[in-house]
Amino acid sequence: MREAEARNGAVESPDIGNDLMGIRMGFFSDPVLMLWKYRGLLRQTTLSDIRARFAGSVLGLAWLVTYPLIFLGTYAMVYLY
């Protein structure tokens, strides 16, 4: 069978199983490895989204910190007093 596949131009990939560089591939490691592989694209799209979101605001990127702090203060005043 392999001879027939070789004649047809089929290339057999090596079977590495579930072991890649000694790391057991599993349910959680596959998405993590995918994120690591495309980390440059993820960083670029995230920064682009953040810049577009706060482009026309007065405080700009400072809203990333200010907005959660305002809510934290509001919740603290409501639930602590």
C-alpha positions as a Markdown table, in Angstrom:
| # | Residue | x | y | z |
|---|---|---|---|---|
| 1 | Met | 0.0 | 0.0 | 0.0 |
| 2 | Arg | 2.8 | 2.4 | 0.9 |
| 3 | Glu | 4.5 | 1.8 | -2.5 |
| 4 | Ala | 1.3 | 2.7 | -4.3 |
| 5 | Glu | 1.0 | 5.9 | -2.2 |
| 6 | Ala | 4.6 | 6.8 | -2.9 |
| 7 | Arg | 4.0 | 6.4 | -6.6 |
| 8 | Asn | 1.0 | 8.7 | -6.5 |
| 9 | Gly | 3.0 | 11.4 | -4.8 |
| 10 | Ala | 1.5 | 11.1 | -1.4 |
| 11 | Val | 3.8 | 12.1 | 1.4 |
| 12 | Glu | 3.5 | 10.4 | 4.7 |
| 13 | Ser | 4.0 | 12.7 | 7.7 |
| 14 | Pro | 5.9 | 11.3 | 10.7 |
| 15 | Asp | 3.7 | 10.2 | 13.5 |
| 16 | Ile | 4.6 | 12.2 | 16.6 |
| 17 | Gly | 1.6 | 11.1 | 18.5 |
| 18 | Asn | 0.6 | 13.3 | 21.4 |
| 19 | Asp | 4.2 | 14.2 | 22.4 |
| 20 | Leu | 5.8 | 17.4 | 21.2 |
| 21 | Met | 9.3 | 18.2 | 22.6 |
| 22 | Gly | 8.4 | 16.2 | 25.7 |
| 23 | Ile | 5.2 | 18.1 | 26.4 |
| 24 | Arg | 2.0 | 16.1 | 26.6 |
| 25 | Met | -0.5 | 17.6 | 24.3 |
| 26 | Gly | -4.0 | 17.8 | 25.7 |
| 27 | Phe | -7.2 | 19.7 | 26.0 |
| 28 | Phe | -5.7 | 22.8 | 27.5 |
| 29 | Ser | -2.3 | 22.8 | 25.9 |
| 30 | Asp | -3.6 | 22.9 | 22.3 |
| 31 | Pro | -5.2 | 26.4 | 22.6 |
| 32 | Val | -2.3 | 27.7 | 24.6 |
| 33 | Leu | 0.1 | 26.6 | 21.9 |
| 34 | Met | -2.1 | 28.2 | 19.2 |
| 35 | Leu | -2.1 | 31.5 | 21.1 |
| 36 | Trp | 1.6 | 31.3 | 21.4 |
| 37 | Lys | 2.1 | 30.6 | 17.7 |
| 38 | Tyr | 0.0 | 33.6 | 16.7 |
| 39 | Arg | 1.0 | 36.0 | 19.6 |
| 40 | Gly | 2.2 | 38.7 | 17.2 |
| 41 | Leu | -1.1 | 38.8 | 15.4 |
| 42 | Leu | -3.0 | 38.7 | 18.7 |
| 43 | Arg | -0.9 | 41.6 | 20.0 |
| 44 | Gln | -1.4 | 43.7 | 16.9 |
| 45 | Thr | -5.1 | 43.3 | 16.7 |
| 46 | Thr | -5.5 | 43.9 | 20.4 |
| 47 | Leu | -3.6 | 47.2 | 20.3 |
| 48 | Ser | -5.4 | 48.3 | 17.2 |
| 49 | Asp | -8.8 | 47.6 | 18.9 |
| 50 | Ile | -7.7 | 49.6 | 22.0 |
| 51 | Arg | -6.5 | 52.5 | 20.0 |
| 52 | Ala | -9.7 | 52.6 | 17.9 |
| 53 | Arg | -11.9 | 52.3 | 21.0 |
| 54 | Phe | -10.4 | 55.3 | 22.8 |
| 55 | Ala | -9.3 | 57.4 | 19.9 |
| 56 | Gly | -11.9 | 60.2 | 20.3 |
| 57 | Ser | -12.1 | 60.4 | 24.1 |
| 58 | Val | -10.7 | 63.1 | 26.3 |
| 59 | Leu | -8.6 | 60.8 | 28.5 |
| 60 | Gly | -7.7 | 58.3 | 25.8 |
| 61 | Leu | -6.0 | 55.2 | 27.2 |
| 62 | Ala | -6.3 | 56.5 | 30.7 |
| 63 | Trp | -9.9 | 55.2 | 30.6 |
| 64 | Leu | -8.5 | 51.6 | 30.8 |
| 65 | Val | -7.5 | 52.3 | 34.4 |
| 66 | Thr | -9.9 | 55.1 | 35.4 |
| 67 | Tyr | -13.2 | 53.4 | 34.5 |
| 68 | Pro | -12.5 | 50.2 | 36.6 |
| 69 | Leu | -11.3 | 52.4 | 39.5 |
| 70 | Ile | -14.6 | 54.4 | 39.4 |
| 71 | Phe | -16.6 | 51.3 | 39.6 |
| 72 | Leu | -14.5 | 49.9 | 42.4 |
| 73 | Gly | -15.0 | 53.1 | 44.3 |
| 74 | Thr | -18.8 | 53.0 | 43.7 |
| 75 | Tyr | -19.1 | 49.3 | 44.8 |
| 76 | Ala | -17.0 | 50.0 | 47.8 |
| 77 | Met | -19.2 | 52.9 | 48.9 |
| 78 | Val | -22.4 | 50.9 | 48.3 |
| 79 | Tyr | -21.4 | 47.6 | 50.0 |
| 80 | Leu | -19.0 | 48.8 | 52.7 |
| 81 | Tyr | -21.1 | 51.7 | 54.1 |
